[in-house]
Amino acid sequence: MEEYLLNLLVCPKTGGKLVYSNKTDELICKESMLAYPIKNKIPVMLIDSAREIHESEL
């Protein structure tokens, strides 16, 4: 994930900062505890497409 793009994107639910997870290839929001998938190098920033994450995954 390009750093400049990561700085532009925010969580659609909370407006919080996103962190890229190289392990799962997802963008993670610690505020909403949601992980947004990246498909074909394109972040899918839809709340309905995100999965809930647990503290242990952070």
mmCIF file of the N, C-alpha and C atoms, coordinates in Angstrom:
data_MODEL
# 
_entry.id   MODEL 
# 
loop_
_atom_site.group_PDB 
_atom_site.id 
_atom_site.type_symbol 
_atom_site.label_atom_id 
_atom_site.label_alt_id 
_atom_site.label_comp_id 
_atom_site.label_asym_id 
_atom_site.label_entity_id 
_atom_site.label_seq_id 
_atom_site.pdbx_PDB_ins_code 
_atom_site.Cartn_x 
_atom_site.Cartn_y 
_atom_site.Cartn_z 
_atom_site.occupancy 
_atom_site.B_iso_or_equiv 
_atom_site.pdbx_formal_charge 
_atom_site.auth_seq_id 
_atom_site.auth_comp_id 
_atom_site.auth_asym_id 
_atom_site.auth_atom_id 
_atom_site.pdbx_PDB_model_num 
ATOM 1   N N  . MET A 1 1  ? 0.855   -1.173  0.000  1.00 0.00 ? 1  MET A N  1 
ATOM 2   C CA . MET A 1 1  ? 0.000   0.000   0.000  1.00 0.00 ? 1  MET A CA 1 
ATOM 3   C C  . MET A 1 1  ? 0.900   1.234   0.000  1.00 0.00 ? 1  MET A C  1 
ATOM 4   N N  . GLU A 1 2  ? 0.638   2.111   -0.923 1.00 0.00 ? 2  GLU A N  1 
ATOM 5   C CA . GLU A 1 2  ? 1.406   3.355   -1.018 1.00 0.00 ? 2  GLU A CA 1 
ATOM 6   C C  . GLU A 1 2  ? 1.140   4.230   0.207  1.00 0.00 ? 2  GLU A C  1 
ATOM 7   N N  . GLU A 1 3  ? 2.196   4.779   0.768  1.00 0.00 ? 3  GLU A N  1 
ATOM 8   C CA . GLU A 1 3  ? 2.091   5.592   1.987  1.00 0.00 ? 3  GLU A CA 1 
ATOM 9   C C  . GLU A 1 3  ? 1.225   6.836   1.775  1.00 0.00 ? 3  GLU A C  1 
ATOM 10  N N  . TYR A 1 4  ? 1.377   7.493   0.636  1.00 0.00 ? 4  TYR A N  1 
ATOM 11  C CA . TYR A 1 4  ? 0.586   8.701   0.385  1.00 0.00 ? 4  TYR A CA 1 
ATOM 12  C C  . TYR A 1 4  ? -0.911  8.380   0.310  1.00 0.00 ? 4  TYR A C  1 
ATOM 13  N N  . LEU A 1 5  ? -1.266  7.223   -0.267 1.00 0.00 ? 5  LEU A N  1 
ATOM 14  C CA . LEU A 1 5  ? -2.665  6.827   -0.362 1.00 0.00 ? 5  LEU A CA 1 
ATOM 15  C C  . LEU A 1 5  ? -3.212  6.483   1.022  1.00 0.00 ? 5  LEU A C  1 
ATOM 16  N N  . LEU A 1 6  ? -2.401  5.809   1.822  1.00 0.00 ? 6  LEU A N  1 
ATOM 17  C CA . LEU A 1 6  ? -2.806  5.454   3.174  1.00 0.00 ? 6  LEU A CA 1 
ATOM 18  C C  . LEU A 1 6  ? -3.091  6.701   4.006  1.00 0.00 ? 6  LEU A C  1 
ATOM 19  N N  . ASN A 1 7  ? -2.354  7.762   3.769  1.00 0.00 ? 7  ASN A N  1 
ATOM 20  C CA . ASN A 1 7  ? -2.576  9.018   4.497  1.00 0.00 ? 7  ASN A CA 1 
ATOM 21  C C  . ASN A 1 7  ? -3.859  9.729   4.063  1.00 0.00 ? 7  ASN A C  1 
ATOM 22  N N  . LEU A 1 8  ? -4.343  9.448   2.874  1.00 0.00 ? 8  LEU A N  1 
ATOM 23  C CA . LEU A 1 8  ? -5.562  10.084  2.376  1.00 0.00 ? 8  LEU A CA 1 
ATOM 24  C C  . LEU A 1 8  ? -6.826  9.361   2.817  1.00 0.00 ? 8  LEU A C  1 
ATOM 25  N N  . LEU A 1 9  ? -6.742  8.042   2.964  1.00 0.00 ? 9  LEU A N  1 
ATOM 26  C CA . LEU A 1 9  ? -7.915  7.240   3.299  1.00 0.00 ? 9  LEU A CA 1 
ATOM 27  C C  . LEU A 1 9  ? -8.224  7.278   4.788  1.00 0.00 ? 9  LEU A C  1 
ATOM 28  N N  . VAL A 1 10 ? -9.502  7.263   5.111  1.00 0.00 ? 10 VAL A N  1 
ATOM 29  C CA . VAL A 1 10 ? -9.952  7.194   6.507  1.00 0.00 ? 10 VAL A CA 1 
ATOM 30  C C  . VAL A 1 10 ? -11.065 6.164   6.602  1.00 0.00 ? 10 VAL A C  1 
ATOM 31  N N  . CYS A 1 11 ? -11.319 5.708   7.790  1.00 0.00 ? 11 CYS A N  1 
ATOM 32  C CA . CYS A 1 11 ? -12.396 4.755   8.023  1.00 0.00 ? 11 CYS A CA 1 
ATOM 33  C C  . CYS A 1 11 ? -13.734 5.426   7.719  1.00 0.00 ? 11 CYS A C  1 
ATOM 34  N N  . PRO A 1 12 ? -14.563 4.826   6.872  1.00 0.00 ? 12 PRO A N  1 
ATOM 35  C CA . PRO A 1 12 ? -15.855 5.441   6.559  1.00 0.00 ? 12 PRO A CA 1 
ATOM 36  C C  . PRO A 1 12 ? -16.824 5.457   7.744  1.00 0.00 ? 12 PRO A C  1 
ATOM 37  N N  . LYS A 1 13 ? -16.597 4.618   8.734  1.00 0.00 ? 13 LYS A N  1 
ATOM 38  C CA . LYS A 1 13 ? -17.487 4.574   9.893  1.00 0.00 ? 13 LYS A CA 1 
ATOM 39  C C  . LYS A 1 13 ? -17.133 5.635   10.934 1.00 0.00 ? 13 LYS A C  1 
ATOM 40  N N  . THR A 1 14 ? -15.833 5.773   11.235 1.00 0.00 ? 14 THR A N  1 
ATOM 41  C CA . THR A 1 14 ? -15.417 6.686   12.310 1.00 0.00 ? 14 THR A CA 1 
ATOM 42  C C  . THR A 1 14 ? -14.625 7.890   11.836 1.00 0.00 ? 14 THR A C  1 
ATOM 43  N N  . GLY A 1 15 ? -14.101 7.836   10.622 1.00 0.00 ? 15 GLY A N  1 
ATOM 44  C CA . GLY A 1 15 ? -13.216 8.893   10.147 1.00 0.00 ? 15 GLY A CA 1 
ATOM 45  C C  . GLY A 1 15 ? -11.820 8.744   10.712 1.00 0.00 ? 15 GLY A C  1 
ATOM 46  N N  . GLY A 1 16 ? -11.572 7.605   11.350 1.00 0.00 ? 16 GLY A N  1 
ATOM 47  C CA . GLY A 1 16 ? -10.276 7.360   11.986 1.00 0.00 ? 16 GLY A CA 1 
ATOM 48  C C  . GLY A 1 16 ? -9.201  6.936   11.004 1.00 0.00 ? 16 GLY A C  1 
ATOM 49  N N  . LYS A 1 17 ? -7.976  6.978   11.492 1.00 0.00 ? 17 LYS A N  1 
ATOM 50  C CA . LYS A 1 17 ? -6.801  6.615   10.708 1.00 0.00 ? 17 LYS A CA 1 
ATOM 51  C C  . LYS A 1 17 ? -6.786  5.109   10.450 1.00 0.00 ? 17 LYS A C  1 
ATOM 52  N N  . LEU A 1 18 ? -6.270  4.735   9.278  1.00 0.00 ? 18 LEU A N  1 
ATOM 53  C CA . LEU A 1 18 ? -6.162  3.341   8.896  1.00 0.00 ? 18 LEU A CA 1 
ATOM 54  C C  . LEU A 1 18 ? -4.704  2.904   8.922  1.00 0.00 ? 18 LEU A C  1 
ATOM 55  N N  . VAL A 1 19 ? -4.501  1.640   9.265  1.00 0.00 ? 19 VAL A N  1 
ATOM 56  C CA . VAL A 1 19 ? -3.172  1.054   9.295  1.00 0.00 ? 19 VAL A CA 1 
ATOM 57  C C  . VAL A 1 19 ? -3.179  -0.140  8.351  1.00 0.00 ? 19 VAL A C  1 
ATOM 58  N N  . TYR A 1 20 ? -2.140  -0.240  7.528  1.00 0.00 ? 20 TYR A N  1 
ATOM 59  C CA . TYR A 1 20 ? -2.058  -1.353  6.584  1.00 0.00 ? 20 TYR A CA 1 
ATOM 60  C C  . TYR A 1 20 ? -1.495  -2.582  7.278  1.00 0.00 ? 20 TYR A C  1 
ATOM 61  N N  . SER A 1 21 ? -2.168  -3.716  7.095  1.00 0.00 ? 21 SER A N  1 
ATOM 62  C CA . SER A 1 21 ? -1.683  -4.995  7.610  1.00 0.00 ? 21 SER A CA 1 
ATOM 63  C C  . SER A 1 21 ? -1.121  -5.794  6.450  1.00 0.00 ? 21 SER A C  1 
ATOM 64  N N  . ASN A 1 22 ? 0.186   -5.958  6.447  1.00 0.00 ? 22 ASN A N  1 
ATOM 65  C CA . ASN A 1 22 ? 0.855   -6.723  5.406  1.00 0.00 ? 22 ASN A CA 1 
ATOM 66  C C  . ASN A 1 22 ? 0.481   -8.200  5.507  1.00 0.00 ? 22 ASN A C  1 
ATOM 67  N N  . LYS A 1 23 ? 0.239   -8.658  6.716  1.00 0.00 ? 23 LYS A N  1 
ATOM 68  C CA . LYS A 1 23 ? -0.086  -10.063 6.965  1.00 0.00 ? 23 LYS A CA 1 
ATOM 69  C C  . LYS A 1 23 ? -1.408  -10.462 6.311  1.00 0.00 ? 23 LYS A C  1 
ATOM 70  N N  . THR A 1 24 ? -2.433  -9.610  6.444  1.00 0.00 ? 24 THR A N  1 
ATOM 71  C CA . THR A 1 24 ? -3.760  -9.940  5.923  1.00 0.00 ? 24 THR A CA 1 
ATOM 72  C C  . THR A 1 24 ? -4.131  -9.150  4.669  1.00 0.00 ? 24 THR A C  1 
ATOM 73  N N  . ASP A 1 25 ? -3.285  -8.205  4.259  1.00 0.00 ? 25 ASP A N  1 
ATOM 74  C CA . ASP A 1 25 ? -3.545  -7.329  3.118  1.00 0.00 ? 25 ASP A CA 1 
ATOM 75  C C  . ASP A 1 25 ? -4.885  -6.619  3.294  1.00 0.00 ? 25 ASP A C  1 
ATOM 76  N N  . GLU A 1 26 ? -5.008  -5.959  4.443  1.00 0.00 ? 26 GLU A N  1 
ATOM 77  C CA . GLU A 1 26 ? -6.221  -5.210  4.781  1.00 0.00 ? 26 GLU A CA 1 
ATOM 78  C C  . GLU A 1 26 ? -5.830  -3.865  5.375  1.00 0.00 ? 26 GLU A C  1 
ATOM 79  N N  . LEU A 1 27 ? -6.788  -2.950  5.367  1.00 0.00 ? 27 LEU A N  1 
ATOM 80  C CA . LEU A 1 27 ? -6.637  -1.680  6.058  1.00 0.00 ? 27 LEU A CA 1 
ATOM 81  C C  . LEU A 1 27 ? -7.438  -1.779  7.343  1.00 0.00 ? 27 LEU A C  1 
ATOM 82  N N  . ILE A 1 28 ? -6.793  -1.514  8.468  1.00 0.00 ? 28 ILE A N  1 
ATOM 83  C CA . ILE A 1 28 ? -7.406  -1.708  9.774  1.00 0.00 ? 28 ILE A CA 1 
ATOM 84  C C  . ILE A 1 28 ? -7.637  -0.374  10.465 1.00 0.00 ? 28 ILE A C  1 
ATOM 85  N N  . CYS A 1 29 ? -8.834  -0.239  11.025 1.00 0.00 ? 29 CYS A N  1 
ATOM 86  C CA . CYS A 1 29 ? -9.175  0.925   11.842 1.00 0.00 ? 29 CYS A CA 1 
ATOM 87  C C  . CYS A 1 29 ? -9.294  0.449   13.288 1.00 0.00 ? 29 CYS A C  1 
ATOM 88  N N  . LYS A 1 30 ? -8.439  0.989   14.161 1.00 0.00 ? 30 LYS A N  1 
ATOM 89  C CA . LYS A 1 30 ? -8.446  0.587   15.567 1.00 0.00 ? 30 LYS A CA 1 
ATOM 90  C C  . LYS A 1 30 ? -9.650  1.159   16.313 1.00 0.00 ? 30 LYS A C  1 
ATOM 91  N N  . GLU A 1 31 ? -10.187 2.271   15.842 1.00 0.00 ? 31 GLU A N  1 
ATOM 92  C CA . GLU A 1 31 ? -11.343 2.892   16.500 1.00 0.00 ? 31 GLU A CA 1 
ATOM 93  C C  . GLU A 1 31 ? -12.617 2.074   16.296 1.00 0.00 ? 31 GLU A C  1 
ATOM 94  N N  . SER A 1 32 ? -12.879 1.676   15.066 1.00 0.00 ? 32 SER A N  1 
ATOM 95  C CA . SER A 1 32 ? -14.100 0.932   14.762 1.00 0.00 ? 32 SER A CA 1 
ATOM 96  C C  . SER A 1 32 ? -13.911 -0.579  14.877 1.00 0.00 ? 32 SER A C  1 
ATOM 97  N N  . MET A 1 33 ? -12.651 -1.015  14.979 1.00 0.00 ? 33 MET A N  1 
ATOM 98  C CA . MET A 1 33 ? -12.305 -2.440  15.024 1.00 0.00 ? 33 MET A CA 1 
ATOM 99  C C  . MET A 1 33 ? -12.803 -3.163  13.776 1.00 0.00 ? 33 MET A C  1 
ATOM 100 N N  . LEU A 1 34 ? -12.595 -2.493  12.624 1.00 0.00 ? 34 LEU A N  1 
ATOM 101 C CA . LEU A 1 34 ? -12.966 -3.064  11.332 1.00 0.00 ? 34 LEU A CA 1 
ATOM 102 C C  . LEU A 1 34 ? -11.725 -3.179  10.446 1.00 0.00 ? 34 LEU A C  1 
ATOM 103 N N  . ALA A 1 35 ? -11.719 -4.206  9.618  1.00 0.00 ? 35 ALA A N  1 
ATOM 104 C CA . ALA A 1 35 ? -10.648 -4.415  8.646  1.00 0.00 ? 35 ALA A CA 1 
ATOM 105 C C  . ALA A 1 35 ? -11.259 -4.385  7.251  1.00 0.00 ? 35 ALA A C  1 
ATOM 106 N N  . TYR A 1 36 ? -10.755 -3.495  6.428  1.00 0.00 ? 36 TYR A N  1 
ATOM 107 C CA . TYR A 1 36 ? -11.255 -3.326  5.065  1.00 0.00 ? 36 TYR A CA 1 
ATOM 108 C C  . TYR A 1 36 ? -10.345 -4.080  4.097  1.00 0.00 ? 36 TYR A C  1 
ATOM 109 N N  . PRO A 1 37 ? -10.915 -4.945  3.255  1.00 0.00 ? 37 PRO A N  1 
ATOM 110 C CA . PRO A 1 37 ? -10.088 -5.745  2.351  1.00 0.00 ? 37 PRO A CA 1 
ATOM 111 C C  . PRO A 1 37 ? -9.512  -4.928  1.203  1.00 0.00 ? 37 PRO A C  1 
ATOM 112 N N  . ILE A 1 38 ? -8.434  -5.439  0.648  1.00 0.00 ? 38 ILE A N  1 
ATOM 113 C CA . ILE A 1 38 ? -7.841  -4.869  -0.559 1.00 0.00 ? 38 ILE A CA 1 
ATOM 114 C C  . ILE A 1 38 ? -7.945  -5.941  -1.624 1.00 0.00 ? 38 ILE A C  1 
ATOM 115 N N  . LYS A 1 39 ? -8.672  -5.639  -2.691 1.00 0.00 ? 39 LYS A N  1 
ATOM 116 C CA . LYS A 1 39 ? -8.878  -6.603  -3.775 1.00 0.00 ? 39 LYS A CA 1 
ATOM 117 C C  . LYS A 1 39 ? -8.319  -6.037  -5.069 1.00 0.00 ? 39 LYS A C  1 
ATOM 118 N N  . ASN A 1 40 ? -7.451  -6.798  -5.709 1.00 0.00 ? 40 ASN A N  1 
ATOM 119 C CA . ASN A 1 40 ? -6.802  -6.358  -6.953 1.00 0.00 ? 40 ASN A CA 1 
ATOM 120 C C  . ASN A 1 40 ? -6.112  -5.012  -6.766 1.00 0.00 ? 40 ASN A C  1 
ATOM 121 N N  . LYS A 1 41 ? -5.481  -4.841  -5.596 1.00 0.00 ? 41 LYS A N  1 
ATOM 122 C CA . LYS A 1 41 ? -4.734  -3.626  -5.229 1.00 0.00 ? 41 LYS A CA 1 
ATOM 123 C C  . LYS A 1 41 ? -5.623  -2.405  -5.018 1.00 0.00 ? 41 LYS A C  1 
ATOM 124 N N  . ILE A 1 42 ? -6.938  -2.624  -4.858 1.00 0.00 ? 42 ILE A N  1 
ATOM 125 C CA . ILE A 1 42 ? -7.881  -1.526  -4.637 1.00 0.00 ? 42 ILE A CA 1 
ATOM 126 C C  . ILE A 1 42 ? -8.561  -1.722  -3.284 1.00 0.00 ? 42 ILE A C  1 
ATOM 127 N N  . PRO A 1 43 ? -8.432  -0.745  -2.366 1.00 0.00 ? 43 PRO A N  1 
ATOM 128 C CA . PRO A 1 43 ? -9.106  -0.853  -1.072 1.00 0.00 ? 43 PRO A CA 1 
ATOM 129 C C  . PRO A 1 43 ? -10.625 -0.796  -1.237 1.00 0.00 ? 43 PRO A C  1 
ATOM 130 N N  . VAL A 1 44 ? -11.318 -1.732  -0.615 1.00 0.00 ? 44 VAL A N  1 
ATOM 131 C CA . VAL A 1 44 ? -12.780 -1.758  -0.640 1.00 0.00 ? 44 VAL A CA 1 
ATOM 132 C C  . VAL A 1 44 ? -13.249 -1.082  0.648  1.00 0.00 ? 44 VAL A C  1 
ATOM 133 N N  . MET A 1 45 ? -13.596 0.194   0.549  1.00 0.00 ? 45 MET A N  1 
ATOM 134 C CA . MET A 1 45 ? -13.913 1.007   1.714  1.00 0.00 ? 45 MET A CA 1 
ATOM 135 C C  . MET A 1 45 ? -15.416 1.068   1.994  1.00 0.00 ? 45 MET A C  1 
ATOM 136 N N  . LEU A 1 46 ? -16.037 -0.089  2.009  1.00 0.00 ? 46 LEU A N  1 
ATOM 137 C CA . LEU A 1 46 ? -17.457 -0.201  2.307  1.00 0.00 ? 46 LEU A CA 1 
ATOM 138 C C  . LEU A 1 46 ? -17.613 -0.884  3.666  1.00 0.00 ? 46 LEU A C  1 
ATOM 139 N N  . ILE A 1 47 ? -18.410 -0.298  4.527  1.00 0.00 ? 47 ILE A N  1 
ATOM 140 C CA . ILE A 1 47 ? -18.605 -0.867  5.866  1.00 0.00 ? 47 ILE A CA 1 
ATOM 141 C C  . ILE A 1 47 ? -19.150 -2.288  5.766  1.00 0.00 ? 47 ILE A C  1 
ATOM 142 N N  . ASP A 1 48 ? -20.038 -2.519  4.823  1.00 0.00 ? 48 ASP A N  1 
ATOM 143 C CA . ASP A 1 48 ? -20.616 -3.858  4.652  1.00 0.00 ? 48 ASP A CA 1 
ATOM 144 C C  . ASP A 1 48 ? -19.593 -4.901  4.198  1.00 0.00 ? 48 ASP A C  1 
ATOM 145 N N  . SER A 1 49 ? -18.504 -4.458  3.591  1.00 0.00 ? 49 SER A N  1 
ATOM 146 C CA . SER A 1 49 ? -17.463 -5.382  3.128  1.00 0.00 ? 49 SER A CA 1 
ATOM 147 C C  . SER A 1 49 ? -16.381 -5.614  4.170  1.00 0.00 ? 49 SER A C  1 
ATOM 148 N N  . ALA A 1 50 ? -16.377 -4.814  5.209  1.00 0.00 ? 50 ALA A N  1 
ATOM 149 C CA . ALA A 1 50 ? -15.349 -4.922  6.250  1.00 0.00 ? 50 ALA A CA 1 
ATOM 150 C C  . ALA A 1 50 ? -15.676 -6.076  7.202  1.00 0.00 ? 50 ALA A C  1 
ATOM 151 N N  . ARG A 1 51 ? -14.634 -6.584  7.833  1.00 0.00 ? 51 ARG A N  1 
ATOM 152 C CA . ARG A 1 51 ? -14.853 -7.627  8.847  1.00 0.00 ? 51 ARG A CA 1 
ATOM 153 C C  . ARG A 1 51 ? -14.464 -7.066  10.204 1.00 0.00 ? 51 ARG A C  1 
ATOM 154 N N  . GLU A 1 52 ? -15.162 -7.527  11.219 1.00 0.00 ? 52 GLU A N  1 
ATOM 155 C CA . GLU A 1 52 ? -14.851 -7.118  12.582 1.00 0.00 ? 52 GLU A CA 1 
ATOM 156 C C  . GLU A 1 52 ? -13.594 -7.834  13.043 1.00 0.00 ? 52 GLU A C  1 
ATOM 157 N N  . ILE A 1 53 ? -12.744 -7.111  13.748 1.00 0.00 ? 53 ILE A N  1 
ATOM 158 C CA . ILE A 1 53 ? -11.522 -7.712  14.264 1.00 0.00 ? 53 ILE A CA 1 
ATOM 159 C C  . ILE A 1 53 ? -11.527 -7.684  15.788 1.00 0.00 ? 53 ILE A C  1 
ATOM 160 N N  . HIS A 1 54 ? -10.661 -8.495  16.365 1.00 0.00 ? 54 HIS A N  1 
ATOM 161 C CA . HIS A 1 54 ? -10.543 -8.582  17.814 1.00 0.00 ? 54 HIS A CA 1 
ATOM 162 C C  . HIS A 1 54 ? -9.231  -7.932  18.252 1.00 0.00 ? 54 HIS A C  1 
ATOM 163 N N  . GLU A 1 55 ? -9.138  -7.574  19.515 1.00 0.00 ? 55 GLU A N  1 
ATOM 164 C CA . GLU A 1 55 ? -7.938  -6.953  20.071 1.00 0.00 ? 55 GLU A CA 1 
ATOM 165 C C  . GLU A 1 55 ? -6.683  -7.764  19.751 1.00 0.00 ? 55 GLU A C  1 
ATOM 166 N N  . SER A 1 56 ? -6.792  -9.073  19.771 1.00 0.00 ? 56 SER A N  1 
ATOM 167 C CA . SER A 1 56 ? -5.625  -9.934  19.534 1.00 0.00 ? 56 SER A CA 1 
ATOM 168 C C  . SER A 1 56 ? -5.057  -9.779  18.115 1.00 0.00 ? 56 SER A C  1 
ATOM 169 N N  . GLU A 1 57 ? -5.855  -9.265  17.194 1.00 0.00 ? 57 GLU A N  1 
ATOM 170 C CA . GLU A 1 57 ? -5.394  -9.080  15.814 1.00 0.00 ? 57 GLU A CA 1 
ATOM 171 C C  . GLU A 1 57 ? -4.638  -7.771  15.609 1.00 0.00 ? 57 GLU A C  1 
ATOM 172 N N  . LEU A 1 58 ? -4.703  -6.885  16.579 1.00 0.00 ? 58 LEU A N  1 
ATOM 173 C CA . LEU A 1 58 ? -4.005  -5.609  16.445 1.00 0.00 ? 58 LEU A CA 1 
ATOM 174 C C  . LEU A 1 58 ? -2.577  -5.818  16.743 1.00 0.00 ? 58 LEU A C  1 
# 
